[in-house]
Amino acid sequence: MGSFGDFVIARTGMMSSQMALNITGQNISNINTTGYTRRSLDQSTFVVNGSGLYRSVSTVYAGAGVMMNGISQLRDPYLDIRFRNEMSNVGSADALLAGMEQIQQVINDVNKNGITTQFQDLLDKFGKLNANNIGTAEFDNLIKNSAESLCQLLNQAASKLEDVKKDYQMKYEEEVKNVDTLVQNIRKINEQIRKADINGDAALELRDQRNLLLDELSQYMKVDITYGKEDLGAGVEIEKLTIKIVDESTGKSDYTLVDGINSATISMNEDFSLNVSSLKDRNGNVIKKEIKDPDNPGNTIMVDAVPNGNIAGHTADDDPDTDTVNEKYIIGYGSLESMRQILTGKGEFAITEEQLQEIQKTYETKYQGEVDAVNALMKDIADLNKQIYDADKAGTSADDLREQRDDMIYKLSKYMDVNVSYQDTTDKTPTGEVIQKLVIKSNSNPQCVLVNGDKSSKVSIDANDNSLIIGNNKVDGVTGSLEEIREILVDGNSFVNAVDEEARGIPYYEKSLDALAKAFAEAMNKINTEDAQGNPLDDITGSGNLFETSDGTDEITADNISISDEWRNGTVEIVTSTDPKSGTTANDNISRFQDLFNKNFTFEAEINGLPNGTVIYKGNFEGFYANMQGVLGMDMQSVSARYDTYATSADELNNSRDAVSGVDLNEEGVNMIQYQKAFAASCRMITALDELMEQVINRMGV
């Protein structure tokens, strides 16, 4: 290339510097734009000269300048994945906490007119009747009024819980619609990006919009987002985004929400489970594919290409001939799953003891399987270390091997918290560089070496306490899936750790209130209709039921408990004595009423599908109601702590994302100076070349 080619070099330098300055200005102007991703100019050396067999060894090519290949967004996919996974946990804990706070407003008994206070007032009225005015109608009315107030408080609590359930149901329905809208909007943006890719446009603004929608979607559910390629033919490939729902209990992506320009629709079933439709095209038609008819192999039939189904609902394992129902629940599913838990009450009493033992066995098998997987990973990493070491020693490239090793280290980090370091060896590369070996240690126990160069340790399980043994060292508290499973096995009797759902929802408190109302009414009625030996008090004046249902049904609940019409109109009254021959001062039955408030009862209820008769508390009336509040308080404290942990982690990850994708004025200021100087230098080069050409053309030979 002659001197005129140098003008091309300078010209391309000016153009690339000008474009880089434009991009820097774009970054700075959008520093406060929500969702904006920092951009950079992609450049490469422009080469037009080739080489041939007979090329002169004295021929030297400097190059032909710089090429602008496009504009890129600075994003770290790994940080995006981690942030969105953490946001599903944040959304889950936030929704649980919001539901519990609404329940707390109903059963919180800190005021003077609460259920606990009314129990105490009723006991006080019996005490006054016993001490002062046995058999008087005035004190009977005082007891009646106090009992009626207690019934009304129970009615109100049940009614308010029902209102909370209805409000939460409406909110849940709206959230499901929001998720469906998000999915459809992502599909539409995918379609616009697809058209832009075909036309050679980077569509960076559209990608920013899509990333915001993906971040929002991750709060509702745990999703697996992948970027693949769509082959258009003739060697042309464009980006294709796929979104699947992750079942965290298995780690698998079971349901496809978006596949390029196709998407599913999400709706709510009557049991509050979700239904994800089969994949549909842009016109809403289910995508079909042709397969061989299993009943008639000679024919073909059309079936759904990507079928989905119900989430947290009945699966294909249901037995239609029996009442057996197998349900699929997904752990850590984001705010939608937590809202479903609040509405359905899948919590502490969701399984039987026999089912818990089966879960224990399952986790033991899973624990051993994961330990075996860790051992296999460590051995593979050690083998790759040996291959990389040999390649470095021979001076050959090992980039592919290093990528494989990085993927394996990432997989290992999911099982346990590890520390990766590189140590110098005594060997060197052919160019004289010191060869390093990779060492992996347990982060919680640094003395435990997992991988040391081409050697790997052996991980085993301690039979006594299910802790891990790495080499000859016992290690406790490793962070990751291994530790989670170990904690479940160690605390095998804990429903909270062993089952899919962690929080008691509205039905738990509804059934608890019903159990309290039923036990109280039946105990009071029994004392007023039977003596201590269980004999009926038919010959006692005023005997009869004190409580009944307000709706005429047979089962007393918190919603329908009421004083009986007979007690209200005076036909029935408090029986003071079970002895018909006793005088008006006899008080043996009043003492039985008083003792009732301190007596321990076994409260039973049908909780979360367990048979009627499941014991949920043993104690007195006030203790049972206090226990309800205590259970809610502990659940709220636990979920609140989890929320704080998840939110802190999400904030840290978001800050890490911003460090990569966000606009930093200091960095952009440095870039601005750099590109301005590069532009000025290219201009100065043209001036120098111009002076050179003037010398050659006008002054040579003069």
Salt bridges, closest charged atoms under 4 A:
ASP80 OD1 - ARG75 NH2 3.09
ASP80 OD1 - ARG657 NH1 2.76
ASP121 OD1 - LYS125 NZ 2.75
ASP124 OD2 - LYS128 NZ 3.57
GLU148 OE2 - ARG568 NH2 3.34
GLU191 OE1 - ARG187 NH1 3.12
GLU191 OE2 - ARG282 NH1 2.98
ASP197 OD1 - ARG207 NH2 2.90
GLU205 OE2 - ARG39 NH2 3.03
ASP215 OD1 - ARG84 NE 2.75
ASP215 OD2 - ARG657 NH2 2.93
GLU230 OE2 - ARG194 NH2 2.99
GLU239 OE1 - ARG207 NH1 2.97
GLU239 OE1 - ARG210 NH2 2.77
ASP247 OD2 - LYS328 NZ 3.95
ASP254 OD2 - LYS328 NZ 2.72
ASP259 OD2 - LYS240 NZ 3.38
ASP304 OD1 - LYS288 NZ 2.63
ASP318 OD2 - HIS314 ND1 3.59
GLU327 OE2 - HIS314 NE2 3.86
GLU337 OE2 - ARG340 NH2 2.77
GLU348 OE1 - ARG504 NH1 1.64
ASP383 OD2 - LYS379 NZ 3.28
ASP390 OD2 - LYS386 NZ 2.81
ASP392 OD2 - ARG402 NH2 2.81
ASP427 OD2 - LYS393 NZ 3.97
ASP454 OD1 - LYS455 NZ 3.55
ASP462 OD2 - LYS474 NZ 3.70
ASP465 OD2 - LYS474 NZ 2.80
GLU483 OE2 - ARG486 NH2 2.97
GLU501 OE2 - ARG340 NH2 3.61
GLU502 OE1 - ARG642 NH1 2.73
GLU510 OE1 - LYS165 NZ 3.88
GLU555 OE2 - LYS518 NZ 2.89
ASP565 OD1 - ARG568 NH1 3.22
ASP635 OD1 - ARG504 NH2 2.79
GLU667 OE1 - ARG38 NH1 2.64
GLU668 OE2 - ARG38 NE 2.94
